[in-house]
Amino acid sequence: MKIGTIDLGEHPVFLAPMEDVTDISFRLMCKRFGADMVYTEFVSSDALIRSVSKTQQKLVVAEDERPVAIQIYGKDVDAMVEAARICEAARPNILDINFGCPVKKVAGKGAGAGMLRNIPLMLQITKEVVKAVNIPVTVKTRLGWDADNKIIVDLAEQLQDCGIAALSIHGRTRAQMYTGEADWTLIGDVKNNPRMYIPIIGNGDVTSAEICRQCFSECGVDGVMIGRGSIGRPWIFREVKHYLNTGELLPDEPFDWYIDILKQQVLQSVERLDERRGILHIRRHLAATPLFKGITDFKQTRVAMLRAATVEELFHIMDSIPEKFGIIR
Ligand SMILES: Cc1cc2nc3c(=O)[nH]c(=O)nc-3n(C[C@H](O)[C@H](O)[C@H](O)COP(=O)(O)O)c2cc1C
């Protein structure tokens, strides 16, 4: 699969853009485990053109994570064009436009998935952004606004006509937010539309190597994007890529192998922010990791882990888990 001239190989697997999750250290870690392409957190075009420094920091990309896309959102054509140019100067490989964010503070104001209620404006923004930059522009969106407006098959054609180089589709409507199950049938319908020639990247509820392979084989998508399944589990990309390449499931690693990765995440987060904010930031990953699922009577240890205020305290708890719960290291 190719986006513009960027060759992503066969069956590429992408790390989804996630606010407050896909910072530079997490992207590098997922890349290390085999993610074929990574995305920044979404960047507000309005904040970018006002030079808000926290937003500008989100544009920093590393050589080792390439190919990388910077994702922007907004509802104003001029602001989006200007933001697109600012992003291009930060030298990502791709610029992605977010037309899928369902949260009130974004969609409620008409940006993100809110644009699914104003298709003419969505198309105008897309066309102008494509014109404004020299790197490939891609779009990420949802099936439609709600169950009565699943417009993605027609919309995909219209977006393609605006000149985008690939389209990512999360198989939910805006109204669904993150509830229910992602519907991949419509993603498959977009892919099977003979008018479509740009790559289609499917997204939604991919949490294992087997599900990922099924998405490729049953929907025929060109790429699969993984979001929540990677939180607290960046090694999912290693499992998925191994299965796609060999048809065999990767055997489990020793418990300490996984603990060591989570500890690396803690240290990177603390280094990037500071001890207090770094630990706060990484709690989401520690809370989501499947590593501790199924351990009997783990609740108290989990609470202690999520309350730990220093790296020393946190690592002490993490290191004590195998002995406390009789887990082979
Ligand atoms: C915490 C969180 C933050 C997200 N932030 C973004 C974002 O900045 N841009 C975006 O396009 N999607 C964002 N999403 C949506 C994901 O990219 C993805 O489309 C969605 O989670 C469905 O995929 P999944 O089932 O693999 O998680 C976010 C999702 C989560 C859970």
The ligand as a Gaussian input file, in Angstrom:
#p B3LYP/6-31G(d) Opt

LIG

0 1
 C       -8.141000       8.611000      24.371000
 C       -8.483000       8.729000      22.915000
 C       -8.077000       9.842000      22.200000
 C       -8.378000       9.961000      20.838000
 N       -7.907000      11.047000      20.140000
 C       -8.077000      11.088000      18.794000
 C       -7.466000      12.100000      18.014000
 O       -6.760000      12.985000      18.529000
 N       -7.677000      12.079000      16.664000
 C       -8.438000      11.106000      16.059000
 O       -8.593000      11.118000      14.839000
 N       -9.014000      10.141000      16.780000
 C       -8.833000      10.095000      18.117000
 N       -9.362000       9.053000      18.820000
 C      -10.064000       7.979000      18.096000
 C       -9.097000       6.847000      17.701000
 O       -8.131000       7.319000      16.793000
 C       -9.863000       5.682000      17.051000
 O      -10.487000       6.150000      15.895000
 C      -10.908000       5.080000      17.984000
 O      -10.412000       4.921000      19.285000
 C      -11.401000       3.725000      17.445000
 O      -10.339000       2.830000      17.295000
 P      -10.010000       1.696000      18.416000
 O      -11.264000       0.895000      18.602000
 O       -8.878000       0.912000      17.841000
 O       -9.649000       2.421000      19.668000
 C       -9.106000       8.942000      20.190000
 C       -9.533000       7.828000      20.924000
 C       -9.227000       7.713000      22.266000
 C       -9.677000       6.483000      23.004000

